[in-house]
Structures are given as C-alpha cells and as structure tokens.
Amino acid sequence: MKILILGAGQVGSTVAESLVSEANDITVVDSDSGKLALLQERLDLRTLVGNASHPSVLEQAGIADTDMLLAVTQSDEVNMVACKLAASLYNTPTRIARIRSADFLARPELFNKDNFCVDFSICPEQILTDYISKLIEFPEALQVLRFSQGKASLVAVRAFKGGPLVGQPLSFLHEHMPHVDTRVAAIFRKDSPLIPKGDTVVEDGDEIFFIAATKNIRTVLKEMRRMDKPTRRVMIVGGGNIGRRLAKALEGDYQVKLIEYNKKACENLAGELTNTLVLNGDGTDEKLMQQENVGEVDVFCALTNDDENNIMSALLAKQGGARKVIALINRSAYVDLVQGGKIDIALSPAHVTIGSLLAYVRQGDVAAVHSLRRGAAEALELVVHGDRKSSSVVGRCIDEIDLPSGATIGAVVRGDEVMMGHRDLVIESEDHVIVFVINKAMVKKVEKLFHVHIGFF
C-alpha cells in the first residue's frame, strides 16, 4: 500500500515506524528537515520538506497515486485542508486527519464529503484521556482495552509473589474460578513473550494478558490478584489538553486535584472545571507535594509536555506515598527504562493512539487494533466472512485453524455473546474474532488467513 504521512512528530513517526516494517511504500512530509533526517536515518522511507497543505508539495510527495493519506501534523487546519485537496484534486481513496480542537470535533458535519472530506478523524488527546480513565477505574491493571463495542476486554496485570496464580499452572485458572469464563492470551516474562499453555507456570513479575466479557472483568481481577482499594483521590500534574480533559472526565466521580505551573492557564482551568481543585505550582516541588498530601493519593498522573518533569514528579509522588503513579512519556527509550520500576505505568501517547489508525491500514475487515507492549505486540479484532469453501476459518474449530506461530485466538464475539477461544469452538461467518499476536511480523499472515478467497463475491 502506498501511504503518505503528513507530519513527522510523535504520532507521524510512530505510525511510519509501524507501517514501514510491513512492506508499505511510505512517504513522510514535514516542514522540519531535522525531524525528517532523523526519521530517514532509522527507516527505509521517502521524506519531503515542505508545507503539507500546499498542492505542489503534495504532488511532489506522490499524492496522485497514493492509497491512503494520514494527515497528523500539529495543525488541525493543515490536516483538514490536506484531506480536502486529496479528495478534490487527486481522488485519494482514504483520508485520515488528526483533529485536536473540541470546536471542530463538536461539528462532525465539517468532515463529510461536502466539506473537508475526512473519512476518519482521530483525537490523540481524547484517546489518551479515555485510556487513562480506564486505568483509574481498574487500578490493578497495567492496560485495559475494549473490543466489539465494549462487549469484551483485554486486561494486563502483573503477577505478584503470594498471589493466587504465582507458582500455579494456567490450567489452575479454570479450577480457581469455574463460574467465570476467561482466557490468558499471552504472558510476557522479563520482556520476552510466552505462548500460554495449560502447563505454563506463572512466576512472580509476569505480565499476564487475559480476556473476558467486560461484565466479568472486575470478578476476574479479584480472583487473579489482590484488589487495590477503590480509587477515590486523583492528582493530576499538567493542565494542558490531556490534563484538562482528564480532570473534566473524572471530577464527577473522584476527588480531583490539578497542579499547573502557568498562572494564566490555572485561571482558565478554574473557570472551566466545576469540581476540581486547581493549584498553581510545580509538580516537581517536593514541599508542594507534601502540603497537598500526595501520600493519600490513589492515582497520580504526570501529564505535562515535558518527559523529564513527568518522570521526576511521578517518582516524587511514589516516594511520597502515592499508591499508583502514571507518567506520560513521549520518548520511547524513556518508556522502556522506567516502566515497571518505581513508576507503575509509563504511557507513550503515540503507541496508545496508533491502534485507531492501524484499523484503517490493516487488510481485510478489521474492526479494531490495539498496540501492546509499546508496539511489540498487537491485538486485532477481525470480522469473519464467507463459508467453509471460501474461508480458511469459517466452519472450523479453533484447533483446526492454521494460525501463524505467535498468534492465538483469545475470544470470539457472536452477537451479544462473548465466548473464549477454546480449541473446540467452531468459527461462524460474521463472528468477531479477537487475535493476540506477540510477534508483529506475523500480522500480515493473520490478515491473509482471515481473507475471503477470490470468487466468494
């Protein structure tokens, strides 16, 4: 597929890195030659310096025969104009835009074919807000991902010494909770993936990904590890787009404090937020943390635009007694360094966002894609079509399906029913199949397996 990416920031570069490894023809446009040079050093792709909303630049980038345009610059206006030009002048088949402004997002008619011709808009800040909200709702979890319109959930937890699973084979899970159907989709041990089997013994520190019907998640979490106390107090450092959205989303259900360094921004936040205590101060100020009783905080979220400040304030909060700390970190190298240490969860905005884009790039009928383990693995929701003759999966039990190495079927959603991917379950047409792929190199093979054979239509 020929893909044109506008913007070489965090989102654009992460998307490029993910897609270029899958044998796509990628071109990246940005006005910053330095960013493009760094990208070209690491990846096999074309780059072009220029304004992404200028027709001459788009033409030089090859818009005329591009299959997909991903407009993810920092400017909503540039992204929207680029999509309009791509549709009107070059008839580009698929056009995706990053939109940050709430004003634009509140008017979806702006994106239709009579206006800016945006097929799909993504708002990274809102995606991150929703993601963090789930982590606050389930404080025991490292990741909470939804599939099939929220009917099924994939949750990551860390096994701990003395927990009910450590030292037990996975077959014990069914004996331990026969009343709830759940399945372990994958285990990561010291950053290395394991294909789960019945005799796989869980060890202290293992990162376990399990899938279950969303209505059963709370029950499964109770059985798999000790339950943390329910979240009541949340402290947020950083009143930018993400911090403001998160405070607004949480203030009706939790006690929320928000610390922002900029005094003018504090005044604006205090006027906009109705039930959040807004404080003017520095999130790396240890005295301020103590004054605001950080030791009584259930979840601490460091969400400024500065990676170093987020890391320092999260470490100070943890040292001060905060129960769970989350830090927003843009540099992927930093994420790998701090995740799982004193900082409970290090979030990479680009990796949280990328799944929304990948669902449009993947071949076949892909309903959802979630990037896992900071891009090392993926979970896909694939919609099955055809019959036994035209499909390699329809009419076959899971044990018969020739899945690539490193891929497992975690669950199948049929209508409103969520069924675990047990070996004797027979796949039917229109099923939503949730596949966990621990090796991204196998994604193409998984997609091909779920394709309907030529001639079915």
C-alpha positions in Angstrom: 0.0 0.0 0.0 1.2 3.5 -0.8 0.8 5.7 2.2 1.5 9.5 2.5 2.1 10.7 6.1 1.9 14.4 6.8 3.7 15.3 10.0 6.9 13.8 11.5 6.0 14.4 15.1 5.5 11.6 17.7 2.3 10.3 16.1 3.6 10.5 12.5 7.0 8.9 13.2 5.4 6.1 15.3 2.9 5.3 12.6 5.7 5.4 9.9 7.8 3.0 12.0 5.0 0.6 12.4 3.9 0.6 8.8 7.2 0.6 7.1 8.1 -2.7 8.7 5.1 -4.2 6.9 6.4 -3.6 3.4 4.3 -0.5 2.7 5.6 2.3 0.5 5.8 5.3 2.9 6.5 9.0 2.2 6.6 11.5 5.1 6.2 15.3 4.7 7.2 17.8 7.3 8.4 21.4 7.4 11.2 20.4 9.9 14.1 19.0 7.9 15.8 17.9 11.2 12.9 15.6 12.1 12.9 14.1 8.7 16.6 13.4 8.7 16.3 11.5 12.0 13.4 9.5 10.6 15.3 8.6 7.4 18.3 7.5 9.3 16.3 4.8 11.1 13.7 3.8 8.5 13.5 2.9 4.8 11.1 5.6 3.5 11.0 8.7 1.5 10.9 12.2 3.0 10.0 15.6 1.7 10.5 19.0 3.3 7.5 21.4 2.8 4.2 22.7 3.9 1.8 19.7 4.0 -1.2 21.8 2.9 0.3 23.1 -0.4 -0.8 21.2 -3.6 2.7 21.5 -5.1 4.2 19.7 -2.0 1.6 17.0 -2.1 2.2 16.4 -5.8 6.0 16.1 -5.2 5.2 13.6 -2.4 3.2 11.4 -4.9 -0.4 12.2 -3.8 -1.6 11.3 -7.3 -1.3 7.6 -6.8 -1.4 7.4 -3.0 -3.8 4.8 -1.5 -4.0 6.5 1.9 -3.4 9.9 3.4 -2.6 10.3 7.1 -2.6 14.0 8.0 -1.2 14.1 11.5 0.6 17.4 11.7 0.2 19.6 14.8 -2.2 21.9 12.9 -5.9 20.9 12.6 -6.3 23.4 9.8 -3.4 21.9 7.7 -4.7 18.4 8.2 -8.2 19.3 7.1 -7.1 21.3 4.1 -4.8 18.4 3.0 -7.7 16.0 3.2 -9.9 18.3 1.1 -7.2 18.7 -1.5 -6.5 15.0 -1.6 -10.2 14.3 -2.3 -11.0 17.1 -4.7 -7.8 17.2 -6.8 -6.4 13.7 -6.6 -9.3 11.4 -5.6 -7.2 9.8 -2.8 -9.2 6.7 -1.6 -8.7 7.0 2.2 -8.1 10.3 4.1 -7.5 10.3 7.9 -6.9 13.5 9.9 -5.7 14.3 13.4 -8.1 16.8 14.9 -7.4 18.3 18.4 -9.8 21.2 18.6 -13.1 20.5 20.5 -14.8 23.1 18.3 -14.1 21.1 15.2 -14.9 17.7 16.8 -18.2 19.1 18.0 -19.3 19.6 14.4 -18.9 16.2 12.6 -20.6 17.6 9.5 -17.4 19.5 8.8 -15.7 16.2 7.9 -18.2 14.9 5.4 -17.8 14.8 1.6 -19.4 18.2 1.1 -16.9 19.9 3.3 -13.4 18.7 4.3 -13.7 15.1 3.1 -12.2 13.5 6.2 -13.0 9.7 6.2 -11.9 9.3 9.8 -10.7 11.8 12.4 -8.6 10.9 15.5 -8.0 13.0 18.6 -5.0 11.6 20.4 -5.7 13.7 23.5 -9.2 12.2 23.8 -8.0 8.6 23.1 -5.4 9.1 25.9 -8.0 10.5 28.2 -10.3 7.5 27.8 -7.3 5.2 28.2 -6.1 6.7 31.5 -9.7 6.8 32.7 -9.9 3.0 32.4 -6.6 2.6 34.3 -8.1 4.7 37.1 -11.3 2.7 37.1 -9.3 -0.6 37.3 -6.2 0.4 39.4 -4.9 -3.2 39.5 -4.4 -3.2 35.7 -1.5 -2.2 33.5 -3.7 -2.0 30.4 -7.4 -2.2 29.7 -8.5 -2.5 26.1 -12.1 -2.8 24.8 -13.3 -4.9 21.8 -16.6 -5.4 19.9 -18.2 -2.2 21.1 -17.1 -2.8 24.7 -18.5 -6.4 25.0 -15.1 -7.9 25.5 -12.0 -6.6 27.3 -8.3 -7.5 27.2 -6.6 -6.6 30.5 -2.9 -6.8 31.5 -1.9 -7.4 35.2 1.4 -8.1 36.9 1.6 -11.4 38.9 2.9 -10.8 42.4 4.5 -13.1 44.9 1.9 -14.5 47.2 -0.9 -14.0 44.6 -3.3 -16.8 43.8 -1.7 -17.5 40.4 2.1 -17.5 41.1 3.5 -21.0 41.2 0.4 -22.4 39.6 -0.1 -23.7 36.0 -2.6 -21.9 33.9 -4.9 -24.9 34.0 -5.5 -23.9 37.7 -7.3 -20.8 36.5 -10.4 -22.7 35.4 -10.4 -24.7 38.7 -9.9 -21.5 40.7 -12.9 -19.7 39.1 -15.2 -22.2 37.3 -18.0 -19.7 37.4 -16.3 -17.2 35.0 -15.1 -17.9 31.5 -11.7 -16.2 30.9 -8.6 -17.0 28.9 -4.9 -16.0 29.2 -4.0 -14.7 25.7 -0.3 -14.1 26.4 2.4 -13.8 29.1 5.5 -11.6 29.0 8.3 -12.7 31.3 11.2 -10.3 31.6 10.1 -8.6 28.4 10.0 -11.9 26.4 6.7 -13.4 25.2 5.5 -16.8 26.1 2.7 -18.7 24.3 0.4 -19.7 27.2 -0.3 -23.5 27.6 -2.2 -25.3 30.3 1.0 -26.4 32.0 2.7 -22.9 31.9 3.5 -22.0 35.5 3.1 -18.3 36.4 6.1 -16.6 38.0 6.4 -13.5 40.2 6.6 -10.4 37.9 5.0 -12.0 34.9 2.8 -9.6 32.8 -0.4 -11.6 32.1 -2.8 -10.6 29.4 -6.3 -12.1 29.9 -9.5 -11.7 28.0 -13.1 -11.9 29.3 -16.5 -10.5 28.8 -16.4 -6.9 30.0 -19.1 -7.5 32.6 -16.8 -10.1 34.2 -13.5 -8.1 34.3 -14.0 -7.0 37.9 -14.6 -10.5 39.1 -11.6 -11.9 37.2 -9.3 -9.2 38.6 -10.4 -10.1 42.1 -9.5 -13.7 41.5 -6.2 -13.1 39.7 -4.6 -10.7 42.2 -5.3 -8.8 45.4 -7.7 -6.0 44.8 -6.5 -2.5 45.4 -8.7 -0.2 47.3 -11.2 1.6 45.0 -9.9 4.9 43.6 -11.2 8.0 45.4 -8.4 10.6 45.1 -6.7 11.6 41.9 -3.9 14.1 41.5 -3.0 15.4 38.0 0.1 17.4 37.2 -0.2 19.4 33.9 -3.3 21.3 32.8 -2.7 21.0 29.0 -5.1 19.3 26.6 -4.8 15.9 28.2 -4.8 17.0 31.9 -7.8 19.3 31.4 -9.8 16.6 29.5 -8.9 14.0 32.2 -9.9 16.3 35.1 -13.2 17.1 33.3 -13.9 13.4 32.8 -13.1 12.4 36.4 -14.3 15.2 38.5 -17.9 13.9 38.8 -16.8 10.5 40.3 -13.5 11.3 42.1 -11.8 13.9 44.3 -9.5 15.6 41.8 -6.6 18.0 42.3 -4.9 19.5 39.3 -1.5 21.3 39.5 -0.5 23.6 36.7 2.7 25.8 36.5 1.3 28.6 34.3 -0.8 31.0 36.4 -3.0 32.2 33.4 -3.7 28.6 32.5 -4.8 28.0 36.1 -7.3 30.8 36.0 -8.8 29.4 32.8 -8.9 25.8 34.2 -10.6 27.0 37.4 -13.3 28.7 35.3 -13.8 25.6 33.2 -13.7 22.8 35.8 -16.6 22.7 38.3 -15.5 20.2 40.9 -11.6 20.1 40.6 -9.3 21.9 42.9 -6.8 23.8 40.7 -3.4 24.7 42.2 -0.8 26.9 40.7 2.6 25.3 41.3 5.4 23.0 40.1 4.8 19.2 40.0 8.5 18.6 40.9 8.2 20.7 44.1 8.6 18.2 46.9 7.2 20.7 49.5 4.1 21.3 47.4 3.6 17.5 47.1 3.7 17.1 50.9 1.4 20.1 51.5 -1.2 18.6 49.2 -1.0 15.2 50.9 0.4 13.2 48.0 0.7 10.2 50.3 -3.1 10.0 50.4 -3.5 10.0 46.6 -4.8 6.8 45.0 -3.7 7.6 41.4 -1.1 10.3 40.5 -0.9 11.3 36.8 2.0 13.3 35.5 0.7 14.7 32.1 2.8 17.8 31.2 4.5 18.2 27.9 8.0 17.6 29.4 9.1 14.0 29.8 11.8 14.7 32.4 9.3 16.7 34.6 6.8 13.9 34.3 9.3 11.3 35.4 10.6 13.4 38.3 7.1 14.3 39.6 5.9 10.7 39.3 9.0 9.5 41.2 8.5 12.1 43.9 4.8 11.2 44.2 5.7 7.5 44.6 8.3 8.3 47.2 5.8 10.4 49.0 3.3 7.5 49.3 1.0 7.8 46.2 -0.5 4.3 45.6 -0.2 4.2 41.8 1.7 6.6 39.6 1.3 7.2 35.8 3.7 9.2 33.7 3.1 10.4 30.2 6.4 9.9 28.2 6.9 10.7 24.6 10.4 9.3 24.1 10.1 5.5 23.7 13.6 4.9 25.1 12.5 6.6 28.4 9.3 4.5 28.5 11.3 1.2 28.4 13.7 2.5 31.1 11.1 3.5 33.7 8.1 1.1 33.1 7.6 -1.3 35.9 10.1 0.3 38.3 9.1 3.0 40.8 6.7 4.3 38.1 3.8 1.9 37.8 2.7 2.8 34.2 4.7 4.8 31.6 2.4 5.9 28.8 3.6 6.5 25.2 1.0 8.8 23.6 1.9 7.6 20.1 1.5 3.9 21.0 -1.8 4.5 22.7 -3.1 6.4 19.7 -1.7 4.2 16.9 -4.3 1.4 17.2 -7.0 3.8 15.9 -5.0 4.4 12.7 -3.9 0.8 12.2 -7.5 -0.4 12.0 -7.8 1.6 8.7 -4.5 0.4 7.3 -4.8 -3.3 8.1 -6.1 -5.5 5.2 -9.4 -7.5 5.5 -12.3 -6.5 7.7 -10.5 -5.3 10.8 -12.8 -3.7 13.4 -10.2 -2.8 16.0 -6.4 -2.8 16.5 -4.6 -2.2 19.8 -0.9 -1.8 20.1 0.5 -3.7 23.1 3.8 -3.7 24.9 4.7 -0.3 23.3 4.3 -1.6 19.8 6.0 -5.1 20.2 2.7 -6.9 20.0 -0.9 -6.4 18.7 -4.4 -7.4 19.4 -6.7 -7.4 16.4 -10.5 -7.8 16.2 -11.3 -9.4 12.8 -14.7 -9.8 11.3 -15.1 -13.2 9.6 -16.9 -13.6 6.3 -17.7 -16.4 3.8 -18.3 -20.1 4.2 -16.2 -23.2 4.7 -15.3 -23.2 1.0 -14.4 -19.6 0.7 -12.7 -19.0 4.1 -9.9 -20.7 5.9 -11.5 -20.2 9.3 -15.3 -20.4 8.9 -16.8 -23.8 9.8 -13.6 -24.9 11.5 -12.9 -25.3 15.2 -10.0 -23.2 16.5 -7.8 -26.3 16.8 -8.1 -26.8 13.0 -7.1 -23.2 12.1 -3.5 -22.9 10.8 -2.6 -19.9 12.9 1.0 -18.5 12.4 3.4 -19.0 15.2 3.0 -16.4 18.0 -0.8 -15.8 17.2 -3.6 -17.0 19.5 -7.3 -16.6 19.3 -8.4 -15.1 22.7 -12.1 -14.8 22.2 -15.0 -14.8 19.8 -17.9 -12.4 20.0 -21.1 -13.7 18.3 -23.9 -11.2 18.6 -24.0 -10.3 22.3 -22.3 -13.5 23.4 -18.6 -13.5 24.3 -17.0 -16.9 24.0 -13.5 -17.8 25.0 -11.2 -19.2 22.3 -11.2 -22.8 23.4 -9.8 -25.3 20.9 -13.2 -26.9 20.1 -15.1 -23.7 19.4 -16.3 -23.6 15.8 -16.0 -20.2 14.0 -19.1 -18.9 12.1 -19.5 -16.2 9.5 -19.9 -12.7 10.9 -18.1 -13.7 14.2 -15.8 -11.1 15.6 -12.5 -12.9 16.4 -10.0 -11.3 18.8 -6.5 -12.4 17.9 -3.4 -11.8 20.0 -0.2 -11.5 18.0 3.0 -11.5 20.1 5.2 -11.0 17.0 4.2 -8.1 14.8 5.9 -9.8 11.8 3.1 -12.3 11.8 0.3 -9.7 11.5 0.2 -9.9 7.7 -0.1 -13.7 7.8 -3.0 -13.4 10.3 -4.8 -11.0 8.0 -4.3 -13.2 5.0 -5.7 -16.2 6.9 -8.9 -14.3 7.6 -9.4 -13.1 4.0 -12.3 -14.5 1.9 -10.9 -16.4 -1.1 -11.4 -14.8 -4.5 -14.6 -15.9 -6.1 -16.8 -15.6 -3.0 -18.2 -12.3 -4.1 
